[in-house]
Amino acid sequence: MNQTYVTLNDGNKIPQFGMGVFMVEGDAATKEACLEAFKLGYRHIDTAHAYQNERGVGAAVKESGIPRSEIWITTKLWPSEYGEGKTAAAIEKMLARLDTDYIDLLLLHQQFGDYLGAWKDMEKAVKAGKVRSIGISNFESERLEELCEAASIKPSVLQVECHPYYQQNALKARLAPYGTVIESWYPIGHGDKALINEPVFTALGGKYGKSNVQIILRWHIQEGNIIFPKSTNPQHINDNFDIFDFELTDEEMDAIRRLDNGMRFFNMSLADQEKNLGQFVPAD
Ligand SMILES: NC(=O)c1ccc[n+]([C@@H]2O[C@H](COP(=O)([O-])OP(=O)(O)OC[C@H]3O[C@@H](n4cnc5c(N)ncnc54)[C@H](OP(=O)(O)O)[C@@H]3O)[C@@H](O)[C@H]2O)c1
């Protein structure tokens, strides 16, 4: 299988495909899922402090025996960790939890709090060699341009909800001046049956001998999105990576593009998201 890579605006090459560990409960289950993925050739894991399983990711990297330089680890800072000085300290704790000398990609998880102060510390961490690339997640309001304009190092990625029902073309146009690329969360709609069972995926699956999910994931790859579907099911972990031996035609890509109907699966207002932040402060 030939994994594809995306060259970020800072020159680093990220594996375009990986595995997410959102809602994988606890370090033991996370370690097990990551080890299964590494065995199959995955080299990219997407975690976050808020997922409370960074230690499981770090343990899997160590136990895999794969050189650290061959694995891409993304993690995310929670707003309670934002602020000059405060973010630098949070990064040190992250490195300890992940049991690593550096983080490949560090993101601001949410667009609240002192994100400009946090970004300054993240830029310093890049200069100090503690972090290779920095980016943002869920910045879809005007705070996106505010941060991009203030930044000395422009965000390499923006991680947002993105799938065939919500393709984020307007956001991609806003990111173009900064060279920032999209990472898709909910790449298969968080497992939504209606999305997965769309007839166009069934027809293409029949043509290529692939499942509907594999067609969706292949569409993301050819669209240029970076993806990391989550799974703890070994069969799914295997199937999701088996998408590099066929190619959708331009007409087939267009047929999938026509599914874009503006439907998001995560619909909480910004005000409610901000209100909820206070109820959740990830433990060390
Ligand atoms: N930055 C953010 O705010 C944010 C928000 C959400 C997600 N994310 C990131 O994006 C990653 C992916 O998002 P997600 O996990 O929420 O959604 P997702 O990857 O779109 O969907 C995951 C769901 O699909 C199922 N699934 C996986 N492969 C399948 C297959 N081949 N056939 C059928 N079902 C399959 C999984 O169940 P099984 O485990 O049973 O396979 C799980 O229920 C997360 O893990 C996280 O890293 C980031």
The ligand as a Gaussian input file, in Angstrom:
#p B3LYP/6-31G(d) Opt

LIG

0 1
 N      -10.775000      18.678000      16.558000
 C      -11.954000      18.266000      16.941000
 O      -12.722000      19.002000      17.594000
 C      -12.406000      16.889000      16.578000
 C      -13.758000      16.515000      16.732000
 C      -14.126000      15.216000      16.391000
 C      -13.174000      14.337000      15.905000
 N      -11.857000      14.709000      15.780000
 C      -10.809000      13.775000      15.280000
 O      -11.286000      13.113000      14.116000
 C      -11.241000      11.695000      14.331000
 C      -12.340000      11.042000      13.553000
 O      -13.626000      11.505000      13.975000
 P      -14.699000      10.581000      14.681000
 O      -13.980000       9.487000      15.328000
 O      -15.530000      11.357000      15.579000
 O      -15.625000      10.126000      13.470000
 P      -15.407000       9.181000      12.204000
 O      -14.000000       8.744000      12.061000
 O      -16.079000       9.882000      11.059000
 O      -16.321000       7.924000      12.581000
 C      -16.001000       7.020000      13.586000
 C      -17.132000       6.024000      13.708000
 O      -17.234000       5.251000      12.527000
 C      -17.071000       3.866000      12.819000
 N      -16.249000       3.266000      11.758000
 C      -14.920000       3.428000      11.552000
 N      -14.521000       2.742000      10.473000
 C      -15.626000       2.115000       9.986000
 C      -15.846000       1.246000       8.889000
 N      -14.856000       0.871000       8.079000
 N      -17.120000       0.790000       8.688000
 C      -18.136000       1.164000       9.499000
 N      -17.980000       1.990000      10.556000
 C      -16.733000       2.460000      10.803000
 C      -16.390000       3.806000      14.175000
 O      -16.787000       2.651000      14.904000
 P      -15.742000       1.454000      15.265000
 O      -14.793000       1.968000      16.302000
 O      -16.660000       0.378000      15.760000
 O      -15.048000       1.070000      13.976000
 C      -16.927000       5.063000      14.860000
 O      -18.199000       4.806000      15.425000
 C      -11.349000      11.567000      15.854000
 O      -10.973000      10.311000      16.346000
 C      -10.455000      12.692000      16.300000
 O       -9.098000      12.311000      16.204000
 C      -11.486000      15.974000      16.102000

